[in-house]
């Protein structure tokens, strides 16, 4: 969306914010027209649409953990866990459940602001739920250390309200709201043993209709300890007089998807495993969203944990049999489906252009692309985009005084691995002010590696740095540096199957010289590995140097 169109839409929103419901409905439709005309992009490394009326899984070969989806009219909106990454709570848009683009984020800084000014690996936004109610979009999300937050917006592309803490508690996670036909509202949640000492139960609480507070302490509606340990991630629905809770169990890497149903919202609930790995290679298929197309088809989106590639998103056909959901392909008819690798695309009343989440970035706009996220809440002097010059400038922000490795460095600008194999290349002009200033390209996780250019007393040197078990504060290892001339360079990482990374550099963008040893990318804490850029310094100069990134491209 252009800046002028967004300004017009938001001005319209402000004008009608106090208006009648019918006016607000017109407003929503108008704002959605702005959203869905946003420019789409097509990745060169992963496209799920087979261009023949079918799709392949995963539909998102990127780490969109714990996905939830809602439909409004002909448009689908997806959100996912973002943990400590900022901006947080991504919003993706699709018209057919296969082709998706990022259209925004819920917040640009994560509360509590002082806490998330430093990297908080594995903390922050866990599994969210997105719903549409009373002409507004709602997202309920947990922070396992602080409680359950609610945000809302008229336009899913934003702006969103400031996060409101509606339940202050440690270990209350994975909330999902439900507004019943009689006007009453409820919230289902799970609990995390790591913070609360409690796990494998689902709790339903009464909630105010406006979603701003819980009205009681909640009641257990399902205990999974005996048959379904680590039940979590519940999603609330109602169909044909039944209340349904869809919930994963059994653990992220090897679990299954449960469906619970009851005629009463507080149970008792019947249970059935409706999706499992079976004979497929799709491990742990669970935690996601049931959504219907305007034509009445049912589909289920879920994740699969792929280690360094993160929790990638699959789309399963879904049908109803005897008021139970059947997901994927149920060849033996026992009610438990298996995931599909390819299938006919959803019927949505038309065909739509290819689209994928953004990855490459020429840095020609007024801000970095929506695919980029910081390691922590950003400070104002970390980076500036210049549409006039066509670059992104990262300043050589001083490293933390107790620096051990990059695990605790907040000013890393990163994005998700977008495919099983790819090559990422960036062009840099490096202007250093003092010795030890450094810029480079990094693959970040529990282990990490980077190819970086460092200012030394006698010039610029390129080297490879690796770090094993960065979360345990282990020290980095660096290869001998290669002396460079000039200050314009190209840095590259080639990621092969099984996330094996090879680094190289070039001074002309044509001939690349390999550097260092192959590196096996490793996931972070609850997230996949990420790739991105950085610029750091020692703080000895009166003025920080900088690195101008002309572009960052995936091939």
Secondary structure as a PSIPRED ss2 file (coil, helix, strand):
# PSIPRED VFORMAT (PSIPRED V4.0)

   1 X C   1.000  0.000  0.000
   2 X C   1.000  0.000  0.000
   3 X H   0.000  1.000  0.000
   4 X H   0.000  1.000  0.000
   5 X H   0.000  1.000  0.000
   6 X H   0.000  1.000  0.000
   7 X H   0.000  1.000  0.000
   8 X H   0.000  1.000  0.000
   9 X H   0.000  1.000  0.000
  10 X H   0.000  1.000  0.000
  11 X H   0.000  1.000  0.000
  12 X H   0.000  1.000  0.000
  13 X H   0.000  1.000  0.000
  14 X H   0.000  1.000  0.000
  15 X H   0.000  1.000  0.000
  16 X H   0.000  1.000  0.000
  17 X C   1.000  0.000  0.000
  18 X C   1.000  0.000  0.000
  19 X C   1.000  0.000  0.000
  20 X C   1.000  0.000  0.000
  21 X H   0.000  1.000  0.000
  22 X H   0.000  1.000  0.000
  23 X H   0.000  1.000  0.000
  24 X H   0.000  1.000  0.000
  25 X H   0.000  1.000  0.000
  26 X H   0.000  1.000  0.000
  27 X H   0.000  1.000  0.000
  28 X H   0.000  1.000  0.000
  29 X H   0.000  1.000  0.000
  30 X H   0.000  1.000  0.000
  31 X H   0.000  1.000  0.000
  32 X H   0.000  1.000  0.000
  33 X H   0.000  1.000  0.000
  34 X H   0.000  1.000  0.000
  35 X H   0.000  1.000  0.000
  36 X H   0.000  1.000  0.000
  37 X C   1.000  0.000  0.000
  38 X C   1.000  0.000  0.000
  39 X C   1.000  0.000  0.000
  40 X C   1.000  0.000  0.000
  41 X E   0.000  0.000  1.000
  42 X C   1.000  0.000  0.000
  43 X C   1.000  0.000  0.000
  44 X C   1.000  0.000  0.000
  45 X C   1.000  0.000  0.000
  46 X C   1.000  0.000  0.000
  47 X C   1.000  0.000  0.000
  48 X C   1.000  0.000  0.000
  49 X E   0.000  0.000  1.000
  50 X C   1.000  0.000  0.000
  51 X C   1.000  0.000  0.000
  52 X C   1.000  0.000  0.000
  53 X C   1.000  0.000  0.000
  54 X E   0.000  0.000  1.000
  55 X E   0.000  0.000  1.000
  56 X E   0.000  0.000  1.000
  57 X C   1.000  0.000  0.000
  58 X C   1.000  0.000  0.000
  59 X C   1.000  0.000  0.000
  60 X E   0.000  0.000  1.000
  61 X C   1.000  0.000  0.000
  62 X C   1.000  0.000  0.000
  63 X C   1.000  0.000  0.000
  64 X C   1.000  0.000  0.000
  65 X C   1.000  0.000  0.000
  66 X C   1.000  0.000  0.000
  67 X C   1.000  0.000  0.000
  68 X E   0.000  0.000  1.000
  69 X E   0.000  0.000  1.000
  70 X E   0.000  0.000  1.000
  71 X E   0.000  0.000  1.000
  72 X E   0.000  0.000  1.000
  73 X C   1.000  0.000  0.000
  74 X C   1.000  0.000  0.000
  75 X E   0.000  0.000  1.000
  76 X E   0.000  0.000  1.000
  77 X E   0.000  0.000  1.000
  78 X E   0.000  0.000  1.000
  79 X E   0.000  0.000  1.000
  80 X C   1.000  0.000  0.000
  81 X C   1.000  0.000  0.000
  82 X C   1.000  0.000  0.000
  83 X E   0.000  0.000  1.000
  84 X C   1.000  0.000  0.000
  85 X C   1.000  0.000  0.000
  86 X E   0.000  0.000  1.000
  87 X C   1.000  0.000  0.000
  88 X E   0.000  0.000  1.000
  89 X E   0.000  0.000  1.000
  90 X E   0.000  0.000  1.000
  91 X E   0.000  0.000  1.000
  92 X E   0.000  0.000  1.000
  93 X E   0.000  0.000  1.000
  94 X E   0.000  0.000  1.000
  95 X C   1.000  0.000  0.000
  96 X C   1.000  0.000  0.000
  97 X C   1.000  0.000  0.000
  98 X C   1.000  0.000  0.000
  99 X C   1.000  0.000  0.000
 100 X E   0.000  0.000  1.000
 101 X E   0.000  0.000  1.000
 102 X E   0.000  0.000  1.000
 103 X E   0.000  0.000  1.000
 104 X E   0.000  0.000  1.000
 105 X E   0.000  0.000  1.000
 106 X E   0.000  0.000  1.000
 107 X E   0.000  0.000  1.000
 108 X C   1.000  0.000  0.000
 109 X C   1.000  0.000  0.000
 110 X C   1.000  0.000  0.000
 111 X C   1.000  0.000  0.000
 112 X C   1.000  0.000  0.000
 113 X C   1.000  0.000  0.000
 114 X C   1.000  0.000  0.000
 115 X H   0.000  1.000  0.000
 116 X H   0.000  1.000  0.000
 117 X H   0.000  1.000  0.000
 118 X C   1.000  0.000  0.000
 119 X C   1.000  0.000  0.000
 120 X C   1.000  0.000  0.000
 121 X C   1.000  0.000  0.000
 122 X C   1.000  0.000  0.000
 123 X C   1.000  0.000  0.000
 124 X C   1.000  0.000  0.000
 125 X E   0.000  0.000  1.000
 126 X C   1.000  0.000  0.000
 127 X C   1.000  0.000  0.000
 128 X C   1.000  0.000  0.000
 129 X E   0.000  0.000  1.000
 130 X E   0.000  0.000  1.000
 131 X E   0.000  0.000  1.000
 132 X E   0.000  0.000  1.000
 133 X E   0.000  0.000  1.000
 134 X C   1.000  0.000  0.000
 135 X C   1.000  0.000  0.000
 136 X E   0.000  0.000  1.000
 137 X E   0.000  0.000  1.000
 138 X E   0.000  0.000  1.000
 139 X E   0.000  0.000  1.000
 140 X E   0.000  0.000  1.000
 141 X E   0.000  0.000  1.000
 142 X E   0.000  0.000  1.000
 143 X E   0.000  0.000  1.000
 144 X C   1.000  0.000  0.000
 145 X C   1.000  0.000  0.000
 146 X C   1.000  0.000  0.000
 147 X E   0.000  0.000  1.000
 148 X E   0.000  0.000  1.000
 149 X E   0.000  0.000  1.000
 150 X E   0.000  0.000  1.000
 151 X E   0.000  0.000  1.000
 152 X E   0.000  0.000  1.000
 153 X E   0.000  0.000  1.000
 154 X C   1.000  0.000  0.000
 155 X C   1.000  0.000  0.000
 156 X C   1.000  0.000  0.000
 157 X C   1.000  0.000  0.000
 158 X C   1.000  0.000  0.000
 159 X C   1.000  0.000  0.000
 160 X C   1.000  0.000  0.000
 161 X C   1.000  0.000  0.000
 162 X C   1.000  0.000  0.000
 163 X C   1.000  0.000  0.000
 164 X E   0.000  0.000  1.000
 165 X E   0.000  0.000  1.000
 166 X E   0.000  0.000  1.000
 167 X E   0.000  0.000  1.000
 168 X E   0.000  0.000  1.000
 169 X C   1.000  0.000  0.000
 170 X C   1.000  0.000  0.000
 171 X C   1.000  0.000  0.000
 172 X E   0.000  0.000  1.000
 173 X E   0.000  0.000  1.000
 174 X E   0.000  0.000  1.000
 175 X E   0.000  0.000  1.000
 176 X E   0.000  0.000  1.000
 177 X E   0.000  0.000  1.000
 178 X E   0.000  0.000  1.000
 179 X E   0.000  0.000  1.000
 180 X C   1.000  0.000  0.000
 181 X C   1.000  0.000  0.000
 182 X C   1.000  0.000  0.000
 183 X C   1.000  0.000  0.000
 184 X C   1.000  0.000  0.000
 185 X E   0.000  0.000  1.000
 186 X E   0.000  0.000  1.000
 187 X E   0.000  0.000  1.000
 188 X E   0.000  0.000  1.000
 189 X E   0.000  0.000  1.000
 190 X E   0.000  0.000  1.000
 191 X E   0.000  0.000  1.000
 192 X C   1.000  0.000  0.000
 193 X H   0.000  1.000  0.000
 194 X H   0.000  1.000  0.000
 195 X H   0.000  1.000  0.000
 196 X H   0.000  1.000  0.000
 197 X C   1.000  0.000  0.000
 198 X C   1.000  0.000  0.000
 199 X C   1.000  0.000  0.000
 200 X C   1.000  0.000  0.000
 201 X E   0.000  0.000  1.000
 202 X E   0.000  0.000  1.000
 203 X E   0.000  0.000  1.000
 204 X E   0.000  0.000  1.000
 205 X E   0.000  0.000  1.000
 206 X E   0.000  0.000  1.000
 207 X E   0.000  0.000  1.000
 208 X C   1.000  0.000  0.000
 209 X C   1.000  0.000  0.000
 210 X C   1.000  0.000  0.000
 211 X C   1.000  0.000  0.000
 212 X C   1.000  0.000  0.000
 213 X C   1.000  0.000  0.000
 214 X E   0.000  0.000  1.000
 215 X C   1.000  0.000  0.000
 216 X C   1.000  0.000  0.000
 217 X C   1.000  0.000  0.000
 218 X C   1.000  0.000  0.000
 219 X E   0.000  0.000  1.000
 220 X E   0.000  0.000  1.000
 221 X E   0.000  0.000  1.000
 222 X E   0.000  0.000  1.000
 223 X E   0.000  0.000  1.000
 224 X C   1.000  0.000  0.000
 225 X C   1.000  0.000  0.000
 226 X C   1.000  0.000  0.000
 227 X C   1.000  0.000  0.000
 228 X C   1.000  0.000  0.000
 229 X C   1.000  0.000  0.000
 230 X C   1.000  0.000  0.000
 231 X C   1.000  0.000  0.000
 232 X E   0.000  0.000  1.000
 233 X E   0.000  0.000  1.000
 234 X E   0.000  0.000  1.000
 235 X E   0.000  0.000  1.000
 236 X E   0.000  0.000  1.000
 237 X E   0.000  0.000  1.000
 238 X E   0.000  0.000  1.000
 239 X E   0.000  0.000  1.000
 240 X C   1.000  0.000  0.000
 241 X C   1.000  0.000  0.000
 242 X E   0.000  0.000  1.000
 243 X E   0.000  0.000  1.000
 244 X E   0.000  0.000  1.000
 245 X E   0.000  0.000  1.000
 246 X E   0.000  0.000  1.000
 247 X E   0.000  0.000  1.000
 248 X E   0.000  0.000  1.000
 249 X E   0.000  0.000  1.000
 250 X C   1.000  0.000  0.000
 251 X C   1.000  0.000  0.000
 252 X C   1.000  0.000  0.000
 253 X C   1.000  0.000  0.000
 254 X C   1.000  0.000  0.000
 255 X C   1.000  0.000  0.000
 256 X E   0.000  0.000  1.000
 257 X E   0.000  0.000  1.000
 258 X E   0.000  0.000  1.000
 259 X E   0.000  0.000  1.000
 260 X E   0.000  0.000  1.000
 261 X E   0.000  0.000  1.000
 262 X E   0.000  0.000  1.000
 263 X C   1.000  0.000  0.000
 264 X C   1.000  0.000  0.000
 265 X C   1.000  0.000  0.000
 266 X C   1.000  0.000  0.000
 267 X C   1.000  0.000  0.000
 268 X C   1.000  0.000  0.000
 269 X C   1.000  0.000  0.000
 270 X E   0.000  0.000  1.000
 271 X E   0.000  0.000  1.000
 272 X E   0.000  0.000  1.000
 273 X E   0.000  0.000  1.000
 274 X E   0.000  0.000  1.000
 275 X E   0.000  0.000  1.000
 276 X E   0.000  0.000  1.000
 277 X C   1.000  0.000  0.000
 278 X C   1.000  0.000  0.000
 279 X C   1.000  0.000  0.000
 280 X C   1.000  0.000  0.000
 281 X C   1.000  0.000  0.000
 282 X C   1.000  0.000  0.000
 283 X C   1.000  0.000  0.000
 284 X C   1.000  0.000  0.000
 285 X C   1.000  0.000  0.000
 286 X E   0.000  0.000  1.000
 287 X E   0.000  0.000  1.000
 288 X E   0.000  0.000  1.000
 289 X E   0.000  0.000  1.000
 290 X E   0.000  0.000  1.000
 291 X E   0.000  0.000  1.000
 292 X E   0.000  0.000  1.000
 293 X C   1.000  0.000  0.000
 294 X C   1.000  0.000  0.000
 295 X C   1.000  0.000  0.000
 296 X C   1.000  0.000  0.000
 297 X C   1.000  0.000  0.000
 298 X E   0.000  0.000  1.000
 299 X E   0.000  0.000  1.000
 300 X E   0.000  0.000  1.000
 301 X E   0.000  0.000  1.000
 302 X E   0.000  0.000  1.000
 303 X E   0.000  0.000  1.000
 304 X E   0.000  0.000  1.000
 305 X E   0.000  0.000  1.000
 306 X C   1.000  0.000  0.000
 307 X H   0.000  1.000  0.000
 308 X H   0.000  1.000  0.000
 309 X H   0.000  1.000  0.000
 310 X C   1.000  0.000  0.000
 311 X E   0.000  0.000  1.000
 312 X E   0.000  0.000  1.000
 313 X E   0.000  0.000  1.000
 314 X E   0.000  0.000  1.000
 315 X E   0.000  0.000  1.000
 316 X E   0.000  0.000  1.000
 317 X E   0.000  0.000  1.000
 318 X E   0.000  0.000  1.000
 319 X E   0.000  0.000  1.000
 320 X E   0.000  0.000  1.000
 321 X E   0.000  0.000  1.000
 322 X C   1.000  0.000  0.000
 323 X C   1.000  0.000  0.000
 324 X E   0.000  0.000  1.000
 325 X E   0.000  0.000  1.000
 326 X E   0.000  0.000  1.000
 327 X E   0.000  0.000  1.000
 328 X C   1.000  0.000  0.000
 329 X E   0.000  0.000  1.000
 330 X C   1.000  0.000  0.000
 331 X C   1.000  0.000  0.000
 332 X C   1.000  0.000  0.000
 333 X C   1.000  0.000  0.000
 334 X C   1.000  0.000  0.000
 335 X C   1.000  0.000  0.000
 336 X C   1.000  0.000  0.000
 337 X E   0.000  0.000  1.000
 338 X E   0.000  0.000  1.000
 339 X C   1.000  0.000  0.000
 340 X C   1.000  0.000  0.000
 341 X C   1.000  0.000  0.000
 342 X E   0.000  0.000  1.000
 343 X E   0.000  0.000  1.000
 344 X E   0.000  0.000  1.000
 345 X C   1.000  0.000  0.000
 346 X C   1.000  0.000  0.000
 347 X C   1.000  0.000  0.000
 348 X C   1.000  0.000  0.000
 349 X C   1.000  0.000  0.000
 350 X C   1.000  0.000  0.000
 351 X C   1.000  0.000  0.000
 352 X C   1.000  0.000  0.000
 353 X C   1.000  0.000  0.000
 354 X C   1.000  0.000  0.000
 355 X C   1.000  0.000  0.000
 356 X E   0.000  0.000  1.000
 357 X C   1.000  0.000  0.000
 358 X C   1.000  0.000  0.000
 359 X C   1.000  0.000  0.000
 360 X C   1.000  0.000  0.000
 361 X E   0.000  0.000  1.000
 362 X C   1.000  0.000  0.000
 363 X C   1.000  0.000  0.000
 364 X C   1.000  0.000  0.000
 365 X C   1.000  0.000  0.000
 366 X C   1.000  0.000  0.000
 367 X C   1.000  0.000  0.000
 368 X C   1.000  0.000  0.000
 369 X C   1.000  0.000  0.000
 370 X C   1.000  0.000  0.000
 371 X C   1.000  0.000  0.000
 372 X C   1.000  0.000  0.000
 373 X E   0.000  0.000  1.000
 374 X E   0.000  0.000  1.000
 375 X C   1.000  0.000  0.000
 376 X C   1.000  0.000  0.000
 377 X C   1.000  0.000  0.000
 378 X C   1.000  0.000  0.000
 379 X C   1.000  0.000  0.000
 380 X C   1.000  0.000  0.000
 381 X C   1.000  0.000  0.000
 382 X C   1.000  0.000  0.000
 383 X E   0.000  0.000  1.000
 384 X E   0.000  0.000  1.000
 385 X E   0.000  0.000  1.000
 386 X E   0.000  0.000  1.000
 387 X C   1.000  0.000  0.000
 388 X C   1.000  0.000  0.000
 389 X C   1.000  0.000  0.000
 390 X C   1.000  0.000  0.000
 391 X E   0.000  0.000  1.000
 392 X E   0.000  0.000  1.000
 393 X E   0.000  0.000  1.000
 394 X E   0.000  0.000  1.000
 395 X E   0.000  0.000  1.000
 396 X C   1.000  0.000  0.000
 397 X E   0.000  0.000  1.000
 398 X E   0.000  0.000  1.000
 399 X C   1.000  0.000  0.000
 400 X C   1.000  0.000  0.000
 401 X C   1.000  0.000  0.000
 402 X C   1.000  0.000  0.000
 403 X C   1.000  0.000  0.000
 404 X C   1.000  0.000  0.000
 405 X C   1.000  0.000  0.000
 406 X H   0.000  1.000  0.000
 407 X H   0.000  1.000  0.000
 408 X H   0.000  1.000  0.000
 409 X C   1.000  0.000  0.000
 410 X C   1.000  0.000  0.000
 411 X C   1.000  0.000  0.000
 412 X E   0.000  0.000  1.000
 413 X E   0.000  0.000  1.000
 414 X E   0.000  0.000  1.000
 415 X E   0.000  0.000  1.000
 416 X E   0.000  0.000  1.000
 417 X C   1.000  0.000  0.000
 418 X C   1.000  0.000  0.000
 419 X C   1.000  0.000  0.000
 420 X C   1.000  0.000  0.000
 421 X C   1.000  0.000  0.000
 422 X E   0.000  0.000  1.000
 423 X E   0.000  0.000  1.000
 424 X E   0.000  0.000  1.000
 425 X E   0.000  0.000  1.000
 426 X E   0.000  0.000  1.000
 427 X E   0.000  0.000  1.000
 428 X E   0.000  0.000  1.000
 429 X E   0.000  0.000  1.000
 430 X E   0.000  0.000  1.000
 431 X E   0.000  0.000  1.000
 432 X C   1.000  0.000  0.000
 433 X C   1.000  0.000  0.000
 434 X C   1.000  0.000  0.000
 435 X C   1.000  0.000  0.000
 436 X C   1.000  0.000  0.000
 437 X C   1.000  0.000  0.000
 438 X E   0.000  0.000  1.000
 439 X E   0.000  0.000  1.000
 440 X E   0.000  0.000  1.000
 441 X E   0.000  0.000  1.000
 442 X E   0.000  0.000  1.000
 443 X E   0.000  0.000  1.000
 444 X E   0.000  0.000  1.000
 445 X C   1.000  0.000  0.000
 446 X C   1.000  0.000  0.000
 447 X C   1.000  0.000  0.000
 448 X E   0.000  0.000  1.000
 449 X E   0.000  0.000  1.000
 450 X E   0.000  0.000  1.000
 451 X E   0.000  0.000  1.000
 452 X E   0.000  0.000  1.000
 453 X E   0.000  0.000  1.000
 454 X E   0.000  0.000  1.000
 455 X E   0.000  0.000  1.000
 456 X E   0.000  0.000  1.000
 457 X C   1.000  0.000  0.000
 458 X C   1.000  0.000  0.000
 459 X E   0.000  0.000  1.000
 460 X E   0.000  0.000  1.000
 461 X E   0.000  0.000  1.000
 462 X E   0.000  0.000  1.000
 463 X E   0.000  0.000  1.000
 464 X E   0.000  0.000  1.000
 465 X E   0.000  0.000  1.000
 466 X E   0.000  0.000  1.000
 467 X E   0.000  0.000  1.000
 468 X C   1.000  0.000  0.000
 469 X C   1.000  0.000  0.000
 470 X H   0.000  1.000  0.000
 471 X H   0.000  1.000  0.000
 472 X H   0.000  1.000  0.000
 473 X C   1.000  0.000  0.000
 474 X C   1.000  0.000  0.000
 475 X C   1.000  0.000  0.000
 476 X C   1.000  0.000  0.000
 477 X E   0.000  0.000  1.000
 478 X E   0.000  0.000  1.000
 479 X C   1.000  0.000  0.000
 480 X C   1.000  0.000  0.000
 481 X C   1.000  0.000  0.000
 482 X E   0.000  0.000  1.000
 483 X E   0.000  0.000  1.000
 484 X E   0.000  0.000  1.000
 485 X C   1.000  0.000  0.000
 486 X C   1.000  0.000  0.000
 487 X C   1.000  0.000  0.000
 488 X E   0.000  0.000  1.000
 489 X E   0.000  0.000  1.000
 490 X E   0.000  0.000  1.000
 491 X E   0.000  0.000  1.000
 492 X E   0.000  0.000  1.000
 493 X E   0.000  0.000  1.000
 494 X E   0.000  0.000  1.000
 495 X E   0.000  0.000  1.000
 496 X E   0.000  0.000  1.000
 497 X H   0.000  1.000  0.000
 498 X H   0.000  1.000  0.000
 499 X H   0.000  1.000  0.000
 500 X E   0.000  0.000  1.000
 501 X E   0.000  0.000  1.000
 502 X E   0.000  0.000  1.000
 503 X E   0.000  0.000  1.000
 504 X E   0.000  0.000  1.000
 505 X E   0.000  0.000  1.000
 506 X E   0.000  0.000  1.000
 507 X C   1.000  0.000  0.000
 508 X C   1.000  0.000  0.000
 509 X C   1.000  0.000  0.000
 510 X C   1.000  0.000  0.000
 511 X C   1.000  0.000  0.000
 512 X C   1.000  0.000  0.000
 513 X E   0.000  0.000  1.000
 514 X E   0.000  0.000  1.000
 515 X E   0.000  0.000  1.000
 516 X E   0.000  0.000  1.000
 517 X E   0.000  0.000  1.000
 518 X E   0.000  0.000  1.000
 519 X E   0.000  0.000  1.000
 520 X E   0.000  0.000  1.000
 521 X C   1.000  0.000  0.000
 522 X C   1.000  0.000  0.000
 523 X C   1.000  0.000  0.000
 524 X C   1.000  0.000  0.000
 525 X C   1.000  0.000  0.000
 526 X C   1.000  0.000  0.000
 527 X C   1.000  0.000  0.000
 528 X C   1.000  0.000  0.000
 529 X C   1.000  0.000  0.000
 530 X E   0.000  0.000  1.000
 531 X E   0.000  0.000  1.000
 532 X E   0.000  0.000  1.000
 533 X E   0.000  0.000  1.000
 534 X E   0.000  0.000  1.000
 535 X E   0.000  0.000  1.000
 536 X E   0.000  0.000  1.000
 537 X E   0.000  0.000  1.000
 538 X C   1.000  0.000  0.000
 539 X C   1.000  0.000  0.000
 540 X C   1.000  0.000  0.000
 541 X C   1.000  0.000  0.000
 542 X C   1.000  0.000  0.000
 543 X C   1.000  0.000  0.000
 544 X C   1.000  0.000  0.000
 545 X C   1.000  0.000  0.000
 546 X E   0.000  0.000  1.000
 547 X E   0.000  0.000  1.000
 548 X E   0.000  0.000  1.000
 549 X E   0.000  0.000  1.000
 550 X E   0.000  0.000  1.000
 551 X E   0.000  0.000  1.000
 552 X E   0.000  0.000  1.000
 553 X E   0.000  0.000  1.000
 554 X E   0.000  0.000  1.000
 555 X C   1.000  0.000  0.000
